[in-house]
Amino acid sequence: MTPITEGRNSGAKDQLEKISLKAKSSAQAVKEEMRSVILAVEERIAVDDHVNNMSQEMEYLLDSIDSIPRDSQKKILLAFKNFLKENLQAVDSRLASLS
């Protein structure tokens, strides 16, 4: 059990564990893809650190949202979803400019 899931009911613990595993798996996939790209050691370390931090922040944010009253969770999750969409659009824009 991770510190994030202590004090939670079983269903919430399971859900947070699944989110944690997905976030770690996604972060690992990004880092593995980076290994196929030629980067200076310092750049690789910096990007690895950023990916790890984003993964951890995602877990902490979702855990924090889980701890607020349920009637407020939907509003916050929808706002967070919009935030993620905007970031995805920025990534898509950068990808399009590389084509």
C-alpha positions as CSV (number, residue, x, y, z in Angstrom):
1,M,0.0,0.0,0.0
2,T,1.3,3.4,-0.9
3,P,1.1,6.4,1.4
4,I,-1.4,7.9,-1.0
5,T,-3.9,5.1,-0.2
6,E,-3.6,5.0,3.6
7,G,-6.9,5.7,5.3
8,R,-9.0,5.2,2.2
9,N,-11.8,2.7,1.8
10,S,-11.0,-0.4,-0.3
11,G,-12.7,0.8,-3.5
12,A,-10.9,4.1,-3.4
13,K,-7.6,2.4,-2.6
14,D,-8.0,0.1,-5.6
15,Q,-8.8,3.0,-7.9
16,L,-5.9,5.1,-6.7
17,E,-3.5,2.1,-7.1
18,K,-4.7,1.6,-10.7
19,I,-4.2,5.3,-11.4
20,S,-0.7,5.1,-9.9
21,L,0.2,2.1,-11.9
22,K,-1.1,3.7,-15.1
23,A,0.8,6.9,-14.4
24,K,4.0,5.0,-13.7
25,S,3.6,2.9,-16.8
26,S,3.0,5.9,-19.0
27,A,6.0,7.7,-17.6
28,Q,8.1,4.7,-18.2
29,A,6.9,4.5,-21.8
30,V,8.0,8.1,-22.4
31,K,11.4,7.5,-20.8
32,E,11.9,4.4,-22.9
33,E,11.0,6.3,-26.1
34,M,13.5,9.0,-25.1
35,R,16.3,6.3,-24.9
36,S,15.9,5.9,-28.7
37,V,16.6,9.6,-29.3
38,I,20.0,11.0,-29.2
39,L,20.2,13.5,-26.3
40,A,22.9,14.8,-24.1
41,V,23.0,13.2,-20.7
42,E,22.0,16.4,-19.0
43,E,19.0,16.8,-21.3
44,R,17.9,13.2,-20.8
45,I,18.2,13.6,-17.0
46,A,16.2,16.8,-17.1
47,V,13.4,15.3,-19.2
48,D,13.3,12.1,-17.1
49,D,12.9,14.3,-14.0
50,H,10.1,16.3,-15.6
51,V,8.3,13.1,-16.6
52,N,8.6,11.6,-13.1
53,N,7.4,14.9,-11.5
54,M,4.4,15.1,-13.8
55,S,3.5,11.5,-13.0
56,Q,3.8,12.1,-9.3
57,E,1.8,15.3,-9.4
58,M,-1.0,13.6,-11.3
59,E,-1.2,11.0,-8.5
60,Y,-1.1,13.6,-5.8
61,L,-3.7,15.8,-7.5
62,L,-6.1,12.9,-8.0
63,D,-5.6,11.8,-4.4
64,S,-6.3,15.4,-3.2
65,I,-9.5,15.6,-5.3
66,D,-10.5,12.2,-3.8
67,S,-10.3,13.7,-0.3
68,I,-12.8,16.6,-1.0
69,P,-16.5,16.3,-0.8
70,R,-18.0,14.3,-3.6
71,D,-20.3,17.1,-4.8
72,S,-17.2,19.2,-5.6
73,Q,-15.2,16.5,-7.1
74,K,-17.0,16.5,-10.5
75,K,-16.5,20.3,-10.9
76,I,-12.8,20.0,-10.2
77,L,-12.3,16.9,-12.3
78,L,-14.0,18.6,-15.3
79,A,-11.8,21.6,-14.9
80,F,-8.8,19.3,-14.7
81,K,-9.9,17.5,-17.8
82,N,-10.1,20.8,-19.7
83,F,-6.6,21.7,-18.5
84,L,-5.4,18.3,-19.8
85,K,-7.2,18.9,-23.1
86,E,-5.5,22.3,-23.6
87,N,-2.1,20.8,-22.9
88,L,-2.8,18.0,-25.4
89,Q,-3.8,20.6,-28.0
90,A,-0.5,22.3,-27.4
91,V,1.3,19.0,-27.9
92,D,-0.7,18.4,-31.1
93,S,0.2,21.8,-32.3
94,R,3.9,21.2,-31.7
95,L,3.7,17.8,-33.5
96,A,1.9,19.5,-36.5
97,S,4.7,22.1,-36.7
98,L,7.2,19.3,-37.0
99,S,5.5,17.6,-39.9
